[in-house]
Amino acid sequence: MAFLDIKPVNEGHTLVISKAHYEGIFDIPSELLGKVHKVIKTVANAVKQTVNADGISIVQQNGKAANQEVFHIHVHVIPKYAGQKMKAFNELQVADYKQLDLTATKIKSHI
C-alpha cells in the first residue's frame, strides 16, 4: 500500500508499507519484502515523473537506534533535487491536505 507522507520532505514524498504488520526489515518475510520493493519501484517512477525530481531517495529505518519512530515497516520514497540537503524527519511540518490530495491524483495518473 502507498500513500503520501503528511510531513513531506518534498511534494510527492510517499510511504510504501505492507498491509500485514511487521515491525521492520528483520521481521518481514523476504518474499513479501520483495513485493514491497516492486511497489516502491513503481511508486518511485511515478513520483519522479509527477514532480520532475532530479532523483529519489529510498529510506527505511529499523529500530530505535536507527531513528525508527513508527514500528510498522514502511519505506519513504522521497523526491530530491540537485544540491538539496534532507531535513531530519522530526523537523518537518504537516502539509496542506488539499495539496496532498492533488499530488496523489497526479501520481496515480503515472501508475
DRENROZA-887334 format. One line per field, with one value per residue: x, y, z of N, C-alpha, C in turn; residue number from 0. Coordinates in Angstrom, 3 decimals, padded with zeros to 6 digits, always signed. Layout:
# residues N
neast <- [X,...]
nnorth <- [Y,...]
nup <- [Z,...]
caeast <- [X,...]
canorth <- [Y,...]
caup <- [Z,...]
ceast <- [X,...]
cnorth <- [Y,...]
cup <- [Z,...]
num <- [NUM,...]
//
This chain:
# residues 111
neast <- [+000.851,+000.471,+000.896,+000.735,+003.124,+002.308,+003.944,+005.843,+009.116,+009.523,+007.209,+005.275,+006.486,+006.288,+004.935,+005.510,+004.060,+003.671,+000.607,+000.180,+001.234,+004.508,+007.329,+009.820,+012.574,+013.797,+011.809,+009.932,+008.900,+011.099,+010.054,+007.724,+008.895,+010.239,+008.026,+007.069,+009.180,+008.949,+006.651,+007.634,+009.450,+007.707,+006.198,+008.256,+009.068,+006.688,+006.395,+008.744,+008.312,+005.980,+006.686,+008.906,+011.493,+015.025,+016.178,+015.564,+015.242,+015.380,+014.296,+014.533,+014.094,+015.251,+014.528,+014.915,+017.430,+018.109,+016.526,+013.877,+010.507,+007.869,+006.651,+006.057,+006.751,+007.854,+008.557,+010.177,+009.688,+011.296,+011.280,+014.009,+016.158,+018.787,+021.578,+020.142,+019.740,+018.659,+016.202,+015.879,+013.451,+011.941,+011.903,+010.119,+007.086,+003.473,+001.646,-000.573,-003.747,-005.406,-003.596,-002.065,-003.962,-004.288,-001.695,-001.500,-003.428,-002.189,+000.128,-001.004,-001.904,+000.342,+000.850]
nnorth <- [-001.163,+002.284,+005.696,+009.270,+011.004,+012.776,+014.687,+015.852,+015.701,+016.772,+017.761,+015.010,+013.068,+009.880,+007.087,+003.638,+000.680,-002.578,-004.336,-006.253,-006.576,-005.932,-005.265,-004.345,-004.610,-006.915,-008.616,-009.009,-011.323,-012.463,-012.866,-011.286,-008.799,-008.470,-008.086,-005.680,-004.004,-004.071,-002.569,-000.171,+000.562,+001.095,+003.202,+005.067,+005.717,+006.923,+009.086,+010.541,+011.339,+012.866,+015.085,+016.036,+015.416,+015.419,+013.183,+010.244,+009.441,+006.518,+005.489,+003.617,+002.843,+000.948,-000.007,+001.632,+002.858,+003.506,+005.592,+004.901,+005.625,+004.904,+001.841,-000.089,-001.670,+000.506,+002.356,+005.182,+007.108,+009.504,+012.408,+014.187,+017.027,+018.531,+019.417,+019.668,+019.327,+016.926,+017.427,+016.465,+014.021,+014.737,+017.478,+018.335,+019.772,+019.537,+018.929,+020.685,+019.331,+019.385,+019.939,+017.620,+015.751,+016.606,+016.153,+013.375,+012.486,+013.270,+011.662,+009.096,+009.108,+008.482,+005.871]
nup <- [+000.000,-000.690,+000.222,+000.611,+002.601,+005.531,+006.543,+004.539,+003.005,+000.506,-002.094,-003.064,-001.528,-000.485,+001.318,+001.478,+002.447,+004.007,+004.091,+006.025,+009.405,+010.314,+012.221,+011.271,+008.949,+009.796,+010.521,+008.492,+006.035,+003.458,+000.858,+000.874,+001.344,-001.049,-002.751,-001.723,-002.431,-005.212,-005.531,-004.515,-006.540,-008.696,-007.588,-007.110,-009.742,-010.684,-008.895,-009.429,-012.099,-011.738,-010.082,-011.272,-010.281,-009.561,-008.560,-006.514,-003.146,-001.246,+001.774,+004.708,+007.978,+010.781,+013.911,+017.103,+017.525,+014.963,+014.433,+013.921,+014.176,+013.836,+014.384,+012.351,+009.426,+006.947,+004.023,+002.874,+000.029,-001.453,-003.248,-004.660,-005.204,-007.128,-005.192,-002.867,+000.635,+002.978,+005.435,+008.898,+009.816,+012.070,+011.947,+010.102,+008.698,+008.932,+006.012,+003.725,+003.419,+001.159,-000.867,-000.703,-001.604,-004.278,-005.264,-004.902,-006.744,-009.141,-009.057,-009.169,-011.789,-013.201,-012.756]
caeast <- [+000.000,+001.258,+000.161,+001.627,+003.521,+001.679,+005.038,+006.757,+010.368,+009.175,+005.960,+005.367,+007.073,+005.318,+005.267,+005.062,+004.007,+002.960,-000.654,+000.397,+002.117,+005.859,+007.980,+010.897,+013.171,+014.213,+010.619,+009.119,+009.411,+011.822,+009.167,+006.869,+009.768,+010.446,+006.807,+007.053,+010.155,+008.395,+005.747,+008.492,+009.972,+006.596,+005.890,+009.388,+008.969,+005.530,+006.698,+009.781,+007.649,+004.978,+007.258,+010.108,+012.627,+016.324,+016.467,+014.653,+015.860,+014.590,+014.748,+013.806,+014.828,+014.912,+014.905,+015.001,+018.766,+018.149,+015.505,+012.542,+009.512,+006.644,+007.139,+005.431,+007.674,+007.454,+009.681,+009.975,+010.087,+011.430,+011.860,+015.102,+016.613,+020.230,+022.079,+019.250,+020.048,+017.419,+015.953,+015.502,+012.008,+011.291,+011.905,+009.168,+005.769,+002.306,+001.268,-001.970,-004.389,-005.907,-002.431,-001.731,-004.928,-003.948,-000.458,-001.825,-004.116,-001.168,+000.986,-001.812,-002.005,+001.591,+000.989]
canorth <- [+000.000,+003.515,+006.932,+010.400,+011.330,+014.041,+015.623,+015.538,+016.402,+017.499,+017.311,+013.669,+012.152,+008.788,+005.938,+002.336,-000.237,-003.849,-004.320,-007.100,-005.900,-006.365,-004.110,-003.829,-005.485,-008.183,-009.432,-009.243,-012.406,-011.991,-012.863,-010.101,-007.637,-008.337,-007.495,-004.280,-003.265,-003.905,-001.414,+001.007,+000.947,+001.690,+004.485,+005.973,+006.202,+007.818,+010.308,+011.280,+011.961,+013.829,+016.308,+016.359,+015.349,+015.029,+011.855,+009.720,+008.743,+005.434,+005.467,+002.693,+002.768,-000.255,+000.063,+002.936,+003.427,+003.987,+006.653,+004.439,+006.167,+004.135,+000.466,-000.895,-001.463,+001.481,+002.841,+006.528,+007.389,+010.949,+013.104,+015.090,+017.949,+018.761,+020.310,+019.713,+018.513,+016.460,+017.731,+015.322,+013.826,+015.439,+018.910,+018.584,+020.316,+018.883,+019.520,+021.007,+018.095,+019.567,+019.797,+016.191,+015.082,+016.950,+015.448,+011.947,+012.295,+013.368,+010.466,+007.958,+009.157,+007.944,+004.445]
caup <- [+000.000,-000.754,+000.488,+000.823,+003.969,+005.934,+006.815,+003.429,+002.741,-000.719,-002.691,-003.629,-000.540,-000.349,+002.157,+000.994,+003.593,+003.812,+004.841,+007.207,+010.354,+010.648,+012.820,+010.434,+007.937,+010.412,+010.777,+007.296,+005.193,+002.276,-000.308,+000.986,+001.179,-002.486,-003.316,-001.297,-003.235,-006.557,-005.426,-004.346,-007.856,-009.436,-006.956,-007.337,-011.127,-010.788,-008.144,-010.165,-013.250,-011.288,-009.502,-012.042,-009.358,-010.118,-008.039,-005.482,-002.013,-000.658,+003.159,+005.571,+009.238,+011.552,+015.317,+017.744,+017.311,+013.582,+014.387,+013.546,+015.098,+013.637,+014.407,+011.301,+008.310,+005.944,+003.228,+002.361,-001.346,-001.301,-004.404,-004.288,-006.242,-007.099,-004.158,-001.708,+001.808,+003.565,+006.836,+009.745,+009.786,+013.183,+011.639,+009.015,+009.040,+008.341,+004.728,+003.459,+002.958,-000.217,-001.741,-000.719,-002.482,-005.663,-005.611,-005.005,-008.016,-010.193,-009.000,-009.654,-013.256,-013.765,-012.384]
ceast <- [+000.902,+000.351,+001.167,+001.898,+002.888,+002.704,+006.119,+008.046,+010.149,+007.824,+006.180,+005.974,+006.007,+005.844,+004.712,+005.156,+003.454,+001.656,-000.527,+001.414,+003.434,+006.566,+009.049,+011.432,+013.552,+013.044,+009.851,+009.717,+010.030,+010.934,+008.267,+007.689,+010.052,+009.242,+006.706,+008.005,+009.738,+007.446,+006.560,+009.022,+008.902,+006.279,+007.004,+009.349,+007.839,+005.793,+007.692,+009.180,+006.723,+005.603,+008.548,+011.353,+013.895,+016.709,+015.435,+015.497,+014.876,+015.142,+013.882,+014.646,+014.322,+015.440,+015.078,+016.345,+018.929,+017.085,+014.154,+011.576,+008.191,+007.075,+006.232,+006.292,+007.070,+008.708,+009.307,+010.508,+010.091,+012.047,+012.905,+015.531,+018.092,+020.590,+021.244,+019.760,+018.730,+017.336,+015.677,+013.974,+011.305,+011.281,+010.825,+007.810,+004.659,+001.899,-000.214,-002.640,-004.937,-004.761,-002.008,-002.667,-004.624,-002.708,-000.716,-002.504,-003.122,-000.287,+000.252,-001.889,-000.764,+001.799,+000.165]
cnorth <- [+001.232,+004.710,+008.033,+010.618,+012.671,+015.100,+015.402,+016.352,+017.314,+016.988,+015.937,+012.640,+011.121,+007.714,+004.684,+001.388,-001.587,-003.732,-005.144,-006.420,-006.650,-005.125,-003.507,-004.900,-006.856,-009.143,-009.826,-010.396,-011.855,-011.903,-011.626,-008.821,-007.387,-007.699,-006.017,-003.466,-003.143,-002.707,-000.132,+001.482,+001.643,+003.077,+005.494,+006.551,+007.214,+009.142,+011.159,+012.017,+013.094,+015.144,+016.736,+016.410,+014.954,+013.621,+011.463,+009.067,+007.710,+005.251,+004.511,+002.481,+001.588,-000.143,+001.486,+003.615,+003.979,+005.068,+006.196,+004.937,+005.423,+002.688,-000.475,-000.619,-000.494,+002.027,+004.208,+006.602,+008.918,+011.570,+014.114,+015.895,+018.246,+019.785,+020.369,+018.815,+018.139,+016.846,+016.434,+015.230,+014.610,+016.962,+019.293,+019.037,+019.537,+019.659,+019.863,+019.775,+018.215,+019.407,+018.334,+015.432,+015.361,+016.196,+013.959,+011.634,+012.335,+012.126,+009.257,+007.938,+008.614,+006.461,+003.590]
cup <- [+000.000,-000.492,+000.776,+002.304,+004.337,+006.336,+005.752,+003.442,+001.537,-001.199,-003.334,-002.686,-000.157,+000.584,+001.502,+002.177,+003.160,+004.604,+006.113,+008.117,+010.557,+011.158,+011.917,+009.513,+008.502,+010.595,+009.520,+006.482,+003.907,+001.043,-000.293,+000.814,-000.300,-003.166,-002.953,-002.169,-004.702,-006.583,-005.297,-005.692,-008.685,-008.904,-007.230,-008.748,-011.278,-010.067,-008.913,-011.364,-012.802,-010.853,-010.191,-011.148,-010.097,-009.685,-007.002,-004.401,-001.497,+000.753,+003.967,+006.818,+010.064,+012.971,+015.811,+017.488,+015.901,+013.340,+013.845,+014.610,+015.013,+013.476,+013.612,+010.081,+007.295,+005.278,+002.663,+000.927,-001.429,-002.557,-003.925,-005.505,-006.041,-006.025,-002.894,-000.587,+002.470,+005.035,+007.588,+009.754,+010.898,+012.993,+010.630,+009.539,+008.330,+007.079,+004.690,+002.837,+001.537,-001.211,-001.836,-001.656,-003.955,-006.127,-005.795,-006.330,-009.179,-010.233,-009.559,-011.172,-013.946,-013.428,-013.337]
num <- [0,1,2,3,4,5,6,7,8,9,10,11,12,13,14,15,16,17,18,19,20,21,22,23,24,25,26,27,28,29,30,31,32,33,34,35,36,37,38,39,40,41,42,43,44,45,46,47,48,49,50,51,52,53,54,55,56,57,58,59,60,61,62,63,64,65,66,67,68,69,70,71,72,73,74,75,76,77,78,79,80,81,82,83,84,85,86,87,88,89,90,91,92,93,94,95,96,97,98,99,100,101,102,103,104,105,106,107,108,109,110]
//
